[in-house]
């Protein structure tokens, strides 16, 4: 087959450079080789003119009437989906390769259509830019002039002008690219009679002299404005570039674009008129409103920050852990719910070395992290109604070992080397540094390159007798200015935070001195022994994985379930037990990333040749402070007996349902049997009457067929899961097959049918014939419920582990009471039918393929949706 790139290049150059061109000739040479002929030409079909135009090979530029080409054996039409694209013309007899012709026709048609669509897309994108013209035009005259000029660029023509009726004549208001020699167009002229109509129109192949612009007209496009009240927009003689175009006159698409543009133009006129009247008053009101709102917001913010100071102090006093008190302080300074500084750098004083030691630096490390970190922090903050509770609990999970902390942790910073730090530590004063101060320095303070900002504030943490450290705050990412209100708030925090930190340190030291080390040891041993007893006597298997994925704990129940001793499994991976445990191990590693619990129900694991079902739970293993994640706890609870009983229960429920439906079955069967009985008696009565005998035999035959159909559906629903044959196939192709079966009915009801898929090839592993039966039932129901001229949409999406098919049809939404009974056997809203179609679909999807099927009504129609696993492992 000819390479796609060769066809693409040839069509591209046809549209851009015209014909003949080198790329087209290369394409013709390639076709010659495939067809094994010496002379060959390629032609494009021009539908409106009903001709084939030769664009490459011999006689380029010549035209052949389509009717003449039908009976010419040397002209091979290129057709795709019943549409003429072009033709291959040979001058000799040759062996026709129909497969090649079909494939080439398809590829050439798709590439040709792609370029036509791109051309239209370019026009549409240009037209959409008119909004800028409308917004930038300050007067009505400027708006009209700019509008005419822009449309001339979008739909190139010899002339574009705006005309308005004056008395019995017409006057040209604005024109492009040149002014007319005469602005008045007589109302009795041929031009006026043909052009100034009440409806948009295109005049092709006209031959009218237009003296106003001294041009002979070949084609015209005319669009009235506001029902002709505001005039007409006229395009004369469409211009073309050097490339080939199938239609040299104006196209219907051009007319549609201009009509849409005119509507927007008329809206722009209205907007311009009213906008000028309202703008001045609105501007005044907005200025007053903004000033009023600004003052109110400033007052609210001041009151809020004053409250936050109290909450931070209260939260710090409630904790006796120095590390936790520091975390509360840092969160209080940086959280969006509290004071909202972007970053906070904590330095504590080393009294022996008279230096500051880097302890923690929280906030985003770079611009890319800002949105993610702040969004997550705000989501966590919204969970708490009380700010004090939020600060206490959020501090428990705060990780101080981020990217920023790594830059300063443990570093010794002599505060005497910085005039700003020295003032904060020794004089116990808040130091506010801004760009003006930095510009006045002779030497750059080492803090400036470290922080990377030109505004920051240093807050001393003042204890009872000395400064115990400092916190440096900045707004690197939000760029918010640190104002005098912020400084006053920080001055309040400076005293209370220092005392709270100092008290917690003293309390911690006192607590550590009073602890009895021997009691701790005994307690630890007791707790370890107690936890081991609990672990080993649990009815569930417990497996603990470290952060590296290796097993660190394996209790007795795990030994019993999986036939491996603890000594055999320690420091091994779960995959050591076999391939069926690889997914379990992957899920455990995912918990390490997400730090959230995951549960699996009725999970099938083959164990020592037997199929066992387990409820599997994955839980993060935190340290005692819930700060560091140490591993994952995986528990296995054997629920095989429960699953077996559940399957038996479903089977019994199905049998009970069948019993309840027996009366309905009898009712469905009674009607055709009664008909059969009645017509058999009539047949006996009129046995010698040929006409009546034939008529009654036909009725009897139809009722027997109906009876067989009813019985078949009842048997299909009532029997156990049949042996199904799984295979891989393309679901999109199967849907196309089912569509062809219903194509006549779709066309008969004039239904608009759309098929959407995110991938051309979606392979699934299922029973093709059973899935086809589901598609037939659902599409048939959709056609039945869709009104004449309605719409049906089929969407196929490939998800992570499933594929989803949605069959939506326009129509009356299904009510809630019917929705609850929709999959009930023998329930139907139709005059004919057993009511087993949808229950059979449910059985095929859910019982046979482990999938799901449901209905989602909306205000315009109903969507029947089913999901299938991409790989069905069931026997």
PEHU-V901777 format. One record per pair of residues at least 4 apart in sequence whose C-alpha atoms are under 8 Angstrom apart, sorted by the first residue. I is the first residue (numbers start at 1). J is the second residue. Records with the same first field share a line. If there is no record, write none. Layout:
I = J ; J
//
This chain:
1 = 34 ; 100 ; 103 ; 104
2 = 6 ; 7 ; 30 ; 31 ; 104
3 = 7
4 = 8 ; 107
5 = 9
6 = 10 ; 23 ; 26 ; 27
7 = 11 ; 27 ; 107 ; 108 ; 111
8 = 12 ; 111
9 = 13 ; 23
10 = 14 ; 23 ; 24 ; 27
11 = 15 ; 24 ; 111 ; 112 ; 115
12 = 16 ; 115
13 = 17 ; 18 ; 21 ; 23 ; 24 ; 243
14 = 18 ; 19 ; 20 ; 21 ; 24 ; 243 ; 244
15 = 115 ; 243 ; 244 ; 245
16 = 241 ; 242 ; 243 ; 244
17 = 21 ; 242 ; 243 ; 244
18 = 242 ; 243 ; 244
19 = 24 ; 55 ; 56 ; 60 ; 61 ; 243 ; 244
20 = 24 ; 25 ; 55 ; 56 ; 60
21 = 25 ; 56
22 = 26
23 = 27
24 = 28 ; 55 ; 56
25 = 29 ; 56 ; 57
26 = 30
27 = 31
28 = 32 ; 40 ; 41 ; 42 ; 56 ; 57
29 = 33
30 = 34
31 = 35
32 = 36 ; 37 ; 38 ; 39 ; 40
33 = 37
35 = 94 ; 95 ; 96 ; 97
36 = 94
37 = 90 ; 92 ; 94
39 = 57 ; 58 ; 90 ; 91 ; 92
40 = 57 ; 58 ; 88 ; 89 ; 90 ; 91
41 = 54 ; 55 ; 56 ; 57 ; 58 ; 59 ; 60 ; 88 ; 89 ; 90
42 = 54 ; 55 ; 56 ; 57 ; 86 ; 87 ; 88 ; 89
43 = 52 ; 53 ; 54 ; 55 ; 56 ; 86 ; 87 ; 88 ; 89
44 = 52 ; 53 ; 54 ; 55 ; 85 ; 86 ; 87
45 = 50 ; 51 ; 52 ; 53 ; 84 ; 85 ; 86 ; 87
46 = 50 ; 51 ; 52 ; 53 ; 246 ; 247
47 = 51
48 = 247
50 = 65 ; 66
51 = 63 ; 64 ; 65 ; 66
52 = 63 ; 64 ; 65 ; 66 ; 86 ; 87
53 = 60 ; 61 ; 62 ; 63 ; 64
54 = 59 ; 60 ; 61 ; 62 ; 63
55 = 60 ; 61
56 = 60
64 = 68 ; 69
65 = 69
66 = 70
67 = 71
68 = 72
69 = 75
70 = 75
74 = 89 ; 90 ; 91 ; 92 ; 93
75 = 87 ; 88 ; 89 ; 90
76 = 87 ; 88 ; 89
77 = 84 ; 85 ; 86 ; 87 ; 88
78 = 84 ; 85 ; 86 ; 87 ; 88 ; 101 ; 102 ; 105
79 = 83 ; 84 ; 85 ; 86 ; 102 ; 105 ; 106 ; 109
80 = 84 ; 85 ; 102 ; 105 ; 106 ; 109
85 = 105 ; 109
97 = 101
98 = 102
99 = 103
100 = 104
101 = 105
102 = 106
103 = 107
104 = 108
105 = 109
106 = 110
107 = 111
108 = 112
109 = 113
110 = 114
111 = 115
112 = 116
113 = 117
114 = 118
115 = 119
116 = 120
117 = 121
118 = 122
119 = 123
120 = 124 ; 253
121 = 125
122 = 126
123 = 127 ; 154 ; 155
124 = 128 ; 257
125 = 129
126 = 130 ; 154
127 = 151 ; 154 ; 257 ; 261
129 = 133
130 = 134 ; 147 ; 150 ; 261
131 = 135
132 = 136
133 = 137 ; 143 ; 146 ; 147
134 = 143 ; 147 ; 265 ; 268
137 = 142 ; 143 ; 146
138 = 142 ; 143 ; 272
139 = 143 ; 272
140 = 144 ; 269 ; 272
141 = 145
142 = 146
143 = 147 ; 269
144 = 148 ; 174
145 = 149 ; 174 ; 175
146 = 150
147 = 151 ; 265
148 = 152 ; 160 ; 161 ; 162 ; 174 ; 175 ; 176
149 = 153 ; 160 ; 175 ; 176 ; 177
150 = 154
151 = 155 ; 156 ; 160
152 = 156 ; 157 ; 159 ; 160 ; 176 ; 177
155 = 238 ; 254
156 = 238 ; 239 ; 240
157 = 235 ; 236 ; 237 ; 238 ; 239
158 = 177 ; 235 ; 236 ; 237 ; 238 ; 239
159 = 175 ; 176 ; 177 ; 178 ; 235 ; 236 ; 237
160 = 175 ; 176 ; 177 ; 233 ; 234 ; 235 ; 236
161 = 172 ; 173 ; 174 ; 175 ; 176 ; 233 ; 234 ; 235
162 = 172 ; 173 ; 174 ; 175 ; 231 ; 232 ; 233 ; 234
163 = 170 ; 171 ; 172 ; 173 ; 174 ; 231 ; 232 ; 233 ; 234
164 = 170 ; 171 ; 172 ; 173 ; 230 ; 231 ; 232
165 = 169 ; 170 ; 171 ; 231
166 = 170 ; 171
168 = 186 ; 187
169 = 184 ; 185 ; 186 ; 187 ; 188
170 = 184 ; 185 ; 186 ; 187 ; 192
171 = 183 ; 184 ; 185
172 = 180 ; 183 ; 184 ; 185
173 = 183
174 = 179
175 = 179 ; 180
180 = 212 ; 213
181 = 211 ; 212 ; 213 ; 214
182 = 211 ; 212 ; 213
183 = 212
184 = 212
185 = 189 ; 192 ; 212
186 = 192
187 = 192 ; 193
188 = 192 ; 193
189 = 193
190 = 194 ; 208
191 = 195 ; 208 ; 209 ; 210
192 = 196
195 = 220 ; 222
196 = 222 ; 224 ; 232
197 = 201 ; 222 ; 224
198 = 224 ; 227 ; 228
199 = 223 ; 224 ; 227
200 = 221 ; 222 ; 223 ; 224 ; 255 ; 259
201 = 221 ; 222 ; 223 ; 255
202 = 219 ; 220 ; 221 ; 222 ; 250 ; 251 ; 252 ; 255
203 = 219 ; 220 ; 221
204 = 218 ; 219 ; 220 ; 249 ; 250
205 = 218 ; 219 ; 249
206 = 217 ; 218 ; 219 ; 220
207 = 216 ; 217 ; 218
208 = 216 ; 217 ; 218
209 = 214 ; 215 ; 216 ; 217
210 = 214 ; 215 ; 216 ; 217
211 = 215
217 = 236 ; 237
218 = 236 ; 237
219 = 236 ; 237 ; 238 ; 249 ; 250
220 = 234 ; 235 ; 236 ; 237 ; 238 ; 250
221 = 234 ; 235 ; 236 ; 250 ; 255
222 = 232 ; 233 ; 234 ; 235
223 = 232 ; 233 ; 234 ; 255 ; 258 ; 259
224 = 228 ; 230 ; 231 ; 232 ; 233
225 = 229 ; 230 ; 231 ; 232 ; 233 ; 262 ; 266
226 = 230 ; 231 ; 266
228 = 232
237 = 249
238 = 248 ; 249 ; 250
240 = 245 ; 248
247 = 251
250 = 254 ; 255
251 = 255
252 = 256
253 = 257
254 = 258
255 = 259
256 = 260
257 = 261
258 = 262
259 = 263
260 = 264
261 = 265
262 = 266
263 = 267
264 = 268
265 = 269
266 = 270
267 = 271
268 = 272
269 = 273
270 = 274
271 = 275
272 = 276
273 = 277
274 = 278
275 = 279
276 = 280
277 = 281
278 = 282
279 = 283
280 = 284
281 = 285
282 = 286
283 = 287
284 = 288
285 = 289
286 = 290
287 = 291
288 = 292
289 = 293
290 = 294
291 = 295
292 = 296
293 = 297
294 = 298
295 = 299
296 = 300
297 = 301
298 = 302
299 = 303
300 = 304
301 = 305
302 = 306 ; 485
303 = 307
304 = 308
305 = 309 ; 338 ; 339 ; 489
306 = 310 ; 489
307 = 311
308 = 312 ; 332 ; 338 ; 339
309 = 313 ; 489 ; 492 ; 493
310 = 314
311 = 315 ; 387 ; 388
312 = 316 ; 328 ; 329 ; 332 ; 388 ; 391
313 = 317 ; 493 ; 496 ; 497 ; 500
314 = 318 ; 388
315 = 319 ; 328 ; 388 ; 389 ; 391 ; 392
316 = 325 ; 328 ; 329 ; 497 ; 500 ; 501
317 = 325 ; 500
319 = 324 ; 325 ; 392 ; 504
320 = 324 ; 325 ; 503 ; 504 ; 505 ; 507 ; 508
321 = 325 ; 504 ; 505 ; 508
322 = 326 ; 501 ; 504 ; 505 ; 508
323 = 327
324 = 328 ; 395 ; 396
325 = 329 ; 500 ; 501 ; 504
326 = 330 ; 501
327 = 331 ; 395 ; 398
328 = 332 ; 391 ; 392 ; 394 ; 395
329 = 333 ; 497
330 = 334 ; 344 ; 362
331 = 335 ; 391 ; 394 ; 395
332 = 338 ; 339 ; 340 ; 391
333 = 338 ; 339 ; 340 ; 341 ; 344
334 = 338 ; 339 ; 340 ; 341 ; 342 ; 343 ; 344 ; 363
335 = 339 ; 340 ; 341 ; 377 ; 378
336 = 340 ; 341 ; 374 ; 377 ; 378
337 = 378 ; 381
341 = 473 ; 474 ; 475
342 = 363 ; 364 ; 473 ; 474 ; 475 ; 476 ; 477 ; 478
343 = 361 ; 362 ; 363 ; 364 ; 473 ; 474 ; 475 ; 476
344 = 361 ; 362 ; 363 ; 471 ; 472 ; 473 ; 474
345 = 360 ; 361 ; 362 ; 471 ; 472 ; 473
346 = 358 ; 359 ; 360 ; 361 ; 469 ; 470 ; 471 ; 472
347 = 356 ; 357 ; 358 ; 359 ; 360 ; 469 ; 470 ; 471
348 = 356 ; 357 ; 358 ; 359 ; 468 ; 469 ; 470
349 = 354 ; 355 ; 356 ; 357 ; 467 ; 468 ; 469
350 = 354 ; 355 ; 356 ; 357
351 = 355
354 = 414 ; 415
355 = 412 ; 413 ; 414 ; 415
356 = 412 ; 413 ; 414 ; 415 ; 469
357 = 409 ; 410 ; 411 ; 412 ; 413
358 = 408 ; 409 ; 410 ; 411 ; 412 ; 413
359 = 405 ; 408 ; 409 ; 410
360 = 400 ; 401 ; 404 ; 405 ; 408 ; 409
361 = 400 ; 402 ; 404 ; 405 ; 408
362 = 400 ; 402 ; 404 ; 405
363 = 404
364 = 369 ; 370 ; 373 ; 404
365 = 369 ; 403 ; 404
366 = 370
367 = 477
368 = 372
369 = 373
370 = 374 ; 477
371 = 375
372 = 376
373 = 377
374 = 378
375 = 379
376 = 380
377 = 381
378 = 382
379 = 383
380 = 384
381 = 390
384 = 389 ; 390
385 = 390
386 = 390
387 = 391
388 = 392
389 = 393
390 = 394
391 = 395
392 = 396
393 = 397
394 = 398
396 = 625 ; 626 ; 627
397 = 626 ; 627
398 = 627
399 = 627
400 = 405
401 = 405 ; 406
402 = 406
403 = 407
404 = 408
405 = 409
414 = 418
415 = 419 ; 421 ; 422 ; 425
416 = 421 ; 422
417 = 421 ; 422
418 = 422 ; 445 ; 446 ; 447
419 = 423 ; 445
420 = 424 ; 431 ; 458
421 = 425 ; 458
422 = 426 ; 427
423 = 427 ; 428 ; 429 ; 431
424 = 428 ; 429 ; 430 ; 431 ; 458 ; 459 ; 460 ; 470
425 = 429 ; 460 ; 467 ; 469 ; 470
426 = 467
428 = 460 ; 462 ; 467
429 = 459 ; 460
430 = 457 ; 458 ; 459 ; 460 ; 487 ; 490 ; 491
431 = 457 ; 458 ; 459
432 = 455 ; 456 ; 457 ; 458 ; 487
433 = 437 ; 438 ; 454 ; 455 ; 456 ; 457
434 = 438 ; 454 ; 455 ; 456
435 = 439 ; 454 ; 455
436 = 440
437 = 441
438 = 444 ; 454
444 = 448
445 = 449
446 = 450
447 = 451
448 = 452 ; 453 ; 454
449 = 453
452 = 476
453 = 474 ; 476
455 = 474 ; 475 ; 481 ; 482
456 = 472 ; 473 ; 474 ; 475 ; 482
457 = 472 ; 473 ; 474
458 = 470 ; 471 ; 472 ; 473
459 = 470 ; 471 ; 472 ; 473 ; 490 ; 491 ; 494
460 = 467 ; 468 ; 469 ; 470 ; 471 ; 494 ; 498
461 = 467 ; 468 ; 469 ; 470 ; 471 ; 494 ; 495 ; 497 ; 498 ; 499
462 = 466 ; 467 ; 468 ; 469 ; 494 ; 495 ; 496 ; 497 ; 498 ; 499
463 = 467 ; 468 ; 495 ; 498 ; 499 ; 501 ; 502
464 = 499 ; 502
467 = 498
468 = 498 ; 502
475 = 479 ; 480 ; 481
482 = 486 ; 487
483 = 487
484 = 488
485 = 489
486 = 490
487 = 491
488 = 492
489 = 493
490 = 494
491 = 495
492 = 496
493 = 497
494 = 498
495 = 499
496 = 500
497 = 501
498 = 502
499 = 503
500 = 504
501 = 505
502 = 506
503 = 507
504 = 508
505 = 509
506 = 510
507 = 511
508 = 512
509 = 513
510 = 514
511 = 515
515 = 520
516 = 520
517 = 521
518 = 522
519 = 523
520 = 524
521 = 525
522 = 526
523 = 527
524 = 528
525 = 529
526 = 530
527 = 531
528 = 532
529 = 533
530 = 534
531 = 535
532 = 536
533 = 537
534 = 538
535 = 542 ; 555
536 = 555 ; 556 ; 557
537 = 556 ; 557
538 = 557
539 = 557 ; 637
540 = 557 ; 558 ; 635 ; 636 ; 637 ; 638
541 = 554 ; 555 ; 556 ; 557 ; 558 ; 559 ; 561 ; 635 ; 636 ; 637
542 = 553 ; 554 ; 555 ; 557 ; 558 ; 633 ; 634 ; 635 ; 636
543 = 551 ; 552 ; 553 ; 554 ; 555 ; 558 ; 633 ; 634 ; 635
544 = 551 ; 552 ; 553 ; 554 ; 631 ; 632 ; 633 ; 634
545 = 549 ; 550 ; 551 ; 552 ; 553 ; 631 ; 632 ; 633 ; 634
546 = 550 ; 551 ; 552 ; 630 ; 631 ; 632
547 = 592 ; 629 ; 630 ; 631 ; 632
549 = 573 ; 585 ; 588 ; 589 ; 631
550 = 570 ; 571 ; 572 ; 573 ; 574
551 = 569 ; 570 ; 571 ; 572 ; 573 ; 574
552 = 570 ; 571
553 = 566 ; 570
554 = 558 ; 559 ; 565 ; 566 ; 569 ; 570
555 = 559 ; 566
556 = 560 ; 565 ; 566
557 = 561
558 = 562 ; 563 ; 564 ; 636
559 = 563 ; 564 ; 565 ; 566
560 = 564
561 = 607
562 = 607 ; 608
563 = 608
564 = 568 ; 569
565 = 569
566 = 570
568 = 572
569 = 573
572 = 576
573 = 585
574 = 578 ; 581 ; 582 ; 584 ; 585
575 = 579 ; 580 ; 581 ; 582 ; 585
576 = 581
577 = 581
578 = 582
580 = 584 ; 605 ; 606
581 = 585 ; 605
582 = 586
583 = 587
584 = 588
585 = 589
586 = 590
587 = 591 ; 618
588 = 592 ; 618 ; 632 ; 634
589 = 593
590 = 594
591 = 595 ; 596 ; 597 ; 598 ; 618 ; 619 ; 620 ; 632
592 = 596 ; 620 ; 629 ; 631 ; 632
595 = 620 ; 629
596 = 619 ; 620
597 = 617 ; 618 ; 619 ; 620
598 = 617 ; 618 ; 619
599 = 615 ; 616 ; 617 ; 618
600 = 615 ; 616 ; 617
601 = 614 ; 615 ; 616
602 = 613 ; 614 ; 615 ; 639 ; 640 ; 643
603 = 613 ; 614 ; 615 ; 616
604 = 611 ; 612 ; 613 ; 614
605 = 611 ; 612 ; 613 ; 614
606 = 610 ; 611 ; 612
607 = 611 ; 612
612 = 638 ; 639 ; 640
613 = 638 ; 639 ; 640 ; 643
614 = 636 ; 637 ; 638 ; 639 ; 640
615 = 635 ; 636 ; 637 ; 638 ; 639
616 = 634 ; 635 ; 636 ; 637
617 = 633 ; 634 ; 635 ; 636
618 = 632 ; 633 ; 634 ; 635
619 = 632 ; 633 ; 634
620 = 629 ; 630 ; 631 ; 632 ; 633
621 = 629 ; 630 ; 631 ; 632 ; 633
622 = 626 ; 627 ; 628 ; 629 ; 630 ; 631
623 = 627 ; 628 ; 629 ; 630
639 = 643
640 = 644
641 = 645
642 = 646
643 = 647
644 = 648
645 = 649
646 = 650
647 = 651
648 = 652
649 = 653
650 = 654
651 = 655
652 = 656
653 = 657
654 = 658
655 = 659
656 = 660
657 = 661
658 = 662 ; 718
661 = 665 ; 825 ; 826
662 = 666
663 = 667
664 = 668 ; 826
665 = 669 ; 826
666 = 670
667 = 671
668 = 672 ; 710 ; 834
669 = 673 ; 707 ; 710
670 = 674
671 = 675
672 = 676 ; 703 ; 704 ; 706 ; 707
673 = 677 ; 703 ; 707
674 = 678
675 = 679 ; 700 ; 703
676 = 680 ; 700 ; 703 ; 704
677 = 681
678 = 682
679 = 683 ; 696 ; 699 ; 700
680 = 684 ; 696 ; 700
681 = 685
682 = 686 ; 696
683 = 687 ; 692 ; 693 ; 696 ; 697
686 = 692 ; 693
687 = 693
688 = 693
689 = 693
690 = 694
691 = 695
692 = 696
693 = 697
694 = 698
695 = 699
696 = 700
697 = 701
698 = 702
699 = 703
700 = 704
701 = 705
702 = 706
703 = 707
704 = 708
705 = 709
706 = 710
707 = 711
708 = 712
709 = 713
710 = 714 ; 834
711 = 715
712 = 716
713 = 717 ; 834 ; 836 ; 837
714 = 718 ; 836
715 = 719
716 = 840
717 = 836 ; 839 ; 840 ; 843
721 = 847 ; 848
724 = 767 ; 848
725 = 766 ; 767 ; 768
726 = 765 ; 766 ; 767 ; 768
727 = 764 ; 765 ; 766 ; 767 ; 768
728 = 763 ; 764 ; 765 ; 766
729 = 763 ; 764 ; 765 ; 766 ; 768
730 = 734 ; 761 ; 762 ; 763 ; 764
731 = 735 ; 761 ; 762 ; 763 ; 764
732 = 736 ; 757 ; 760 ; 761 ; 762 ; 796
733 = 737
734 = 738 ; 772
735 = 739 ; 772 ; 775
736 = 740
737 = 741
738 = 742 ; 772 ; 775 ; 776
739 = 743
740 = 744
742 = 746 ; 780
743 = 747
744 = 748
745 = 749 ; 783
746 = 750 ; 751 ; 752 ; 753 ; 783
747 = 751
749 = 787 ; 788 ; 789
750 = 788 ; 789 ; 790
751 = 786 ; 787 ; 788 ; 789 ; 790 ; 791 ; 792
752 = 789 ; 790 ; 791 ; 792
753 = 791 ; 792 ; 793
754 = 791 ; 792 ; 793 ; 794
755 = 793 ; 794 ; 795
756 = 793 ; 794 ; 795 ; 796
757 = 795 ; 796 ; 797
758 = 796 ; 797 ; 798
759 = 797 ; 798
762 = 798
763 = 870
764 = 803 ; 869 ; 870 ; 871
765 = 869 ; 870 ; 871 ; 872
766 = 771 ; 849 ; 871 ; 872
767 = 771
768 = 772
769 = 773
770 = 774 ; 844
771 = 775 ; 844 ; 845
772 = 776
773 = 777 ; 841
774 = 778 ; 840 ; 841 ; 844
775 = 779
776 = 780
777 = 781 ; 837 ; 838 ; 841
778 = 782 ; 807 ; 838 ; 864
779 = 783 ; 807
780 = 784
781 = 785
782 = 786 ; 792 ; 807 ; 808 ; 809
783 = 792 ; 809
785 = 809 ; 810 ; 811
786 = 790 ; 791 ; 792 ; 809 ; 810 ; 811
787 = 810 ; 811
790 = 809 ; 810 ; 811
791 = 809 ; 810
792 = 807 ; 808 ; 809 ; 810
793 = 806 ; 807 ; 808 ; 809
794 = 805 ; 806 ; 807 ; 808
795 = 804 ; 805 ; 806 ; 807
796 = 803 ; 804 ; 805 ; 806
797 = 803 ; 804 ; 805
798 = 802 ; 803 ; 804
799 = 803 ; 804
801 = 869 ; 870 ; 871
802 = 867 ; 868 ; 869 ; 870
803 = 867 ; 868 ; 869 ; 870
804 = 865 ; 866 ; 867 ; 868
805 = 865 ; 866 ; 867
806 = 863 ; 864 ; 865 ; 866
807 = 863 ; 864 ; 865
808 = 861 ; 862 ; 863 ; 864
809 = 861 ; 862 ; 863
810 = 860 ; 861 ; 862
811 = 860 ; 861 ; 862
812 = 859 ; 860 ; 861 ; 862
813 = 857 ; 858 ; 859 ; 860 ; 861 ; 862
814 = 818 ; 819 ; 857 ; 861 ; 862
815 = 819
816 = 820
817 = 821
818 = 822
819 = 855
821 = 827
822 = 827 ; 828 ; 838
823 = 827 ; 838 ; 839 ; 842
824 = 835 ; 836 ; 839
825 = 835 ; 836 ; 839
826 = 834 ; 835 ; 836
827 = 834 ; 835 ; 836
828 = 833 ; 834 ; 835
835 = 839
836 = 840
837 = 841
838 = 842
839 = 843
840 = 844
841 = 845
842 = 846 ; 847 ; 852 ; 853
843 = 847 ; 848
844 = 848 ; 849
845 = 849 ; 850 ; 851 ; 852 ; 853 ; 866 ; 867 ; 868
846 = 850 ; 851 ; 852 ; 853
847 = 851
849 = 868 ; 869 ; 872 ; 874
850 = 868 ; 869 ; 872 ; 874
851 = 866 ; 867 ; 868 ; 869
852 = 866 ; 867 ; 868
853 = 864 ; 865 ; 866 ; 867
854 = 864 ; 865 ; 866
855 = 862 ; 863 ; 864 ; 865
856 = 862 ; 863 ; 864 ; 865
857 = 861 ; 862 ; 863
858 = 862 ; 863
//
